[in-house]
Amino acid sequence: MNLGHGRELDAGEGVIGLSKAEYPPLPDSIVSDPLAGRLDPRRWFREPGRRFEIEIGCGKGTFMLNVAEQNPETNFLGIEWEGAYYAYTADRVRRAALTNVRMLHADAVEFLKWRCPDAIVDVIHLYYSDPWPKAKHHKNRVLQDRFLEQALRCLVPGGELRIVTDHDDYWAWMEKYFAKWSDKVTERRSDGGKKPFERCAFAVPEWVGEGQVVATNYEKKMCGDVKTPHSTVLRKPAAG
Ligand SMILES: C[S@@+](CC[C@H](N)C(=O)[O-])C[C@H]1O[C@@H](n2cnc3c(N)ncnc32)[C@H](O)[C@@H]1O
């Protein structure tokens, strides 16, 4: 994939792209101590005390650039496992001189599980996640129990997992997990029990143009005027 069209992409390692020193391999002790790889990603930013949000699967990075420009007081970590897209987005962030974005070339599900401490993330953005349409590949879908368990653990109380997809079959799959993991905020459970998340409506960001939901590259290319994507928010209940 030659996304630079002949121009060499510069991920700005150590400034935008995470360097090996900042993101070392998992230690051998992980075998006996599952928490040994945990680190605090907020320290990767100039101002670590700010709100902290993660985008999983940035693709070509348009959402990341927009959301970071619109929210300069929030720190954003973009996680992208495809090397070419990681470099493309990091290069765009570097050229835009955004100081509130860092990019990680990794599997976001593994990052949450092995690296991310409890209750530090304000929002996790998951937009147009790969649908893996063949049944034998469904196990690769990001949204499933193991991901929701980690997302819940990593979010602050009141934190949100925001999801958008245009894929009807993946959405039907997600709905089964939403039913298992969340109560709609209007629901009153007769058994008094509570599911881990509250489910609420997705609010389109103010800066997004007419007829769009999150204005990612994929959305602009694939949805157009023809299709209204599915969207929702799973909120971790506020403490108390
Ligand atoms: C269909 S694309 C959508 C990209 C972007 N969100 C958009 O809407 O334009 C899905 C992206 O997620 C990335 N991805 C899929 N699974 C991932 C994972 N577990 N961790 C990090 N990135 C992932 C893929 O490499 C791809 O760039």
The ligand as a MOL file (V3000), in Angstrom:
LIG
                    3D

  0  0  0     0  0            999 V3000
M  V30 BEGIN CTAB
M  V30 COUNTS 27 29 0 0 0
M  V30 BEGIN ATOM
M  V30 1 C -12.9190 -0.3030 7.9710 0
M  V30 2 S -11.5110 0.5470 8.5490 0 CHG=1
M  V30 3 C -12.2090 2.0600 9.1700 0
M  V30 4 C -11.1810 3.1150 9.4120 0
M  V30 5 C -11.7120 4.4310 9.9960 0
M  V30 6 N -12.2610 4.2410 11.3160 0
M  V30 7 C -12.7420 5.0260 9.0680 0
M  V30 8 O -13.9350 4.9630 9.3890 0
M  V30 9 O -12.3410 5.5300 8.0060 0 CHG=-1
M  V30 10 C -11.0770 -0.2900 10.0700 0
M  V30 11 C -9.7050 0.0960 10.5730 0
M  V30 12 O -9.4930 -0.4980 11.8460 0
M  V30 13 C -8.1850 -1.0520 11.8880 0
M  V30 14 N -8.2350 -2.1190 12.9120 0
M  V30 15 C -9.0120 -3.2200 12.8890 0
M  V30 16 N -8.8680 -3.9440 14.0010 0
M  V30 17 C -7.9630 -3.2790 14.7750 0
M  V30 18 C -7.4030 -3.5140 16.0540 0
M  V30 19 N -7.7270 -4.6010 16.7560 0
M  V30 20 N -6.5330 -2.6190 16.5480 0
M  V30 21 C -6.1900 -1.5250 15.8280 0
M  V30 22 N -6.6890 -1.2430 14.6110 0
M  V30 23 C -7.5760 -2.0990 14.0910 0
M  V30 24 C -7.9390 -1.5230 10.4770 0
M  V30 25 O -6.5550 -1.6740 10.1930 0
M  V30 26 C -8.5860 -0.3960 9.6750 0
M  V30 27 O -7.6880 0.6690 9.4480 0
M  V30 END ATOM
M  V30 BEGIN BOND
M  V30 1 1 1 2
M  V30 2 1 2 3
M  V30 3 1 2 10
M  V30 4 1 3 4
M  V30 5 1 4 5
M  V30 6 1 5 6
M  V30 7 1 5 7
M  V30 8 2 7 8
M  V30 9 1 7 9
M  V30 10 1 10 11
M  V30 11 1 11 12
M  V30 12 1 11 26
M  V30 13 1 12 13
M  V30 14 1 13 14
M  V30 15 1 13 24
M  V30 16 1 14 15
M  V30 17 1 14 23
M  V30 18 2 15 16
M  V30 19 1 16 17
M  V30 20 1 17 18
M  V30 21 2 17 23
M  V30 22 1 18 19
M  V30 23 2 18 20
M  V30 24 1 20 21
M  V30 25 2 21 22
M  V30 26 1 22 23
M  V30 27 1 24 25
M  V30 28 1 24 26
M  V30 29 1 26 27
M  V30 END BOND
M  V30 END CTAB
M  END
